[in-house]
Amino acid sequence: MISREVTITNTIGLHARPATFFIQKANAYKCSVWVEKEDRKVNAKSLLGVLSLGIAQGMTIKLIADGSDETEALDGLEALIHTGFQE
């Protein structure tokens, strides 16, 4: 199991369209992936779970992955976040 902290930089945070891109990317990996914000941890492959965290611009979240492709998953999700979700 590995984890990594990332800061959300896009203007609307992880809402609707960006969250959809995020969960689609998470679902591309075999490993389990979670998003943690403060004291809450949700399945990164669940749209409702990710949206329920209310992640806004400037917030730091922790990405956690566990499985055979965990490093690739965190690298891919972090890259997506850093591109600003193509906004």
N, C-alpha and C positions, 0 to 999 in steps of 0.2 A: 504494500500500500504506500502510495506517495501523495504528497499534497503540495500546493503552490498557492501563494496569495497573488491576486491580480486586482488592479484598480480599473473600474469601468470608466471609460473616457468619452464614449459617445453621448450626444446631448440628451437623449431621452432615456438613457439607462437600458435596463433589460426588460422592456415592455413590449407587448404584442409582436411586432415584426422581428425585432432583434432577438427576442426570446424564442421565437419559432426557428430562426436560423441556428441559435445556440442548441436547442434540443435536437434538431435534425443532425447537427454535427456530433453531439454526444451519442446519438443512436447509431452512428456509423461505426462505433467501436464495440468490441465484445465485452470489455471490462465494465465493472460497475463504476458509475461516476456520480458524485454528489457535489452540491453547492452548499457552502456554509456561510451564513451571515450572522454575526454576533452569536447568539445561542441557538439558532435554528439551522437544521441541516435537512436538505431535501434531495430527492432523486433528480439529477440533472437531465434525465430522459423524460421527465414529466413536465408538460407545459404548465399545468395548474400549480405544481409545486414550485417551479421557478418564478412564476408570476406572483405567487403568494408572498415571496420574500420582499417585494417592493424595492428592487435594486435600482438606484438612481445614479446619475452621473457623479463621479467622484468617490463613490463608495468602494471599499476594498472588500473583496470576497475571497473565500478559500475554495479552491477546486481540489477535490479528493478523488483519486482513482485507485481501483484495486482489480488486478487481473493481468492477463497475458500481454495486453497492449496498453497498459496504463501510462507509460511514458509518452507514447504516440498520442494518446487521448488528451493528456494535459498540454502537450505541445500544440496540437491542433486547435483546442479550445482557446488557449492563450493567444495564438495567432489570430483567431477570429475576433477576439475581444480587442486586440491591438489595431485591427483594421477598421474598427469603428462600425462593424457589421455592415460594411459597404454603404454607409450613409453619406 
